[in-house]
Amino acid sequence: MLNFLGTIAGNILGLAGILGFTLGLMTRNLFLAAGLGAVVGFVETMGFAGFDMAKVETLDLIIAIGVGLMAGALGCAVRVKGTTV
């Protein structure tokens, strides 16, 4: 359980979370922002595995894509809400 929570926290504080959020801030389209975040999560996981699918854990890949997806959507929501204040 601790390994699972550490993987989630590491992705939130890693490239998937921070870069996904930043890319989400650059667009007002929610689906584009979420898609960019998911791509960042995928590329980050593949990059750390040396672009070899045999070295990628399925759970790590799913968590990285999910965190990137949510971070991108959150960044987009911050941008949209910030323009209406």
C-alpha positions as CSV (number, residue, x, y, z in Angstrom):
1,M,0.0,0.0,0.0
2,L,2.8,2.4,0.8
3,N,4.5,1.6,-2.5
4,F,1.2,2.5,-4.3
5,L,0.8,5.8,-2.4
6,G,4.5,6.6,-3.0
7,T,4.0,6.1,-6.8
8,I,1.1,8.4,-6.8
9,A,2.9,11.1,-4.8
10,G,6.0,10.8,-7.0
11,N,4.0,11.3,-10.1
12,I,2.2,14.3,-8.7
13,L,5.5,16.0,-7.7
14,G,7.2,14.7,-10.9
15,L,7.0,15.6,-14.6
16,A,3.5,14.2,-15.0
17,G,2.0,16.4,-12.4
18,I,4.0,19.6,-12.8
19,L,4.4,19.7,-16.6
20,G,0.8,18.4,-17.1
21,F,-0.5,21.3,-14.9
22,T,1.7,23.8,-16.8
23,L,0.5,22.5,-20.2
24,G,-3.1,22.7,-18.9
25,L,-2.6,26.3,-18.0
26,M,-1.7,27.0,-21.7
27,T,-5.0,26.1,-23.2
28,R,-8.7,26.7,-22.5
29,N,-9.8,23.4,-24.1
30,L,-10.3,20.8,-21.4
31,F,-9.9,17.8,-23.6
32,L,-6.7,19.1,-25.2
33,A,-5.2,19.9,-21.7
34,A,-6.1,16.5,-20.4
35,G,-4.7,14.8,-23.5
36,L,-1.4,16.8,-23.2
37,G,-1.1,15.8,-19.5
38,A,-1.7,12.1,-20.4
39,V,1.0,12.3,-23.1
40,V,3.5,13.8,-20.6
41,G,2.7,11.0,-18.2
42,F,3.2,8.4,-20.8
43,V,6.5,9.9,-22.2
44,E,7.9,10.3,-18.7
45,T,7.3,6.7,-17.8
46,M,8.7,5.5,-21.1
47,G,11.7,7.8,-20.7
48,F,12.6,6.5,-17.3
49,A,12.3,2.9,-18.6
50,G,14.6,3.6,-21.5
51,F,11.7,3.4,-24.0
52,D,11.5,-0.3,-23.5
53,M,8.0,-1.6,-22.8
54,A,9.4,-4.7,-21.1
55,K,10.7,-2.5,-18.3
56,V,7.5,-0.6,-17.7
57,E,5.2,-1.7,-14.9
58,T,1.5,-1.5,-15.9
59,L,0.4,0.1,-12.6
60,D,3.1,2.8,-12.9
61,L,2.1,3.6,-16.5
62,I,-1.6,3.8,-15.5
63,I,-0.9,6.0,-12.5
64,A,1.4,8.4,-14.5
65,I,-1.2,8.8,-17.3
66,G,-4.0,9.3,-14.8
67,V,-2.0,11.9,-12.8
68,G,-1.1,13.7,-16.0
69,L,-4.7,13.6,-17.2
70,M,-5.9,15.1,-13.9
71,A,-3.1,17.7,-13.7
72,G,-3.8,18.9,-17.2
73,A,-7.5,19.2,-16.5
74,L,-6.8,21.0,-13.3
75,G,-4.5,23.5,-15.0
76,C,-7.2,24.2,-17.6
77,A,-9.8,24.7,-14.9
78,V,-7.5,27.2,-13.1
79,R,-7.0,29.1,-16.4
80,V,-10.8,29.2,-17.2
81,K,-11.7,30.2,-13.6
82,G,-9.0,32.8,-13.4
83,T,-10.3,34.6,-16.5
84,T,-13.8,34.9,-14.9
85,V,-12.7,36.5,-11.6
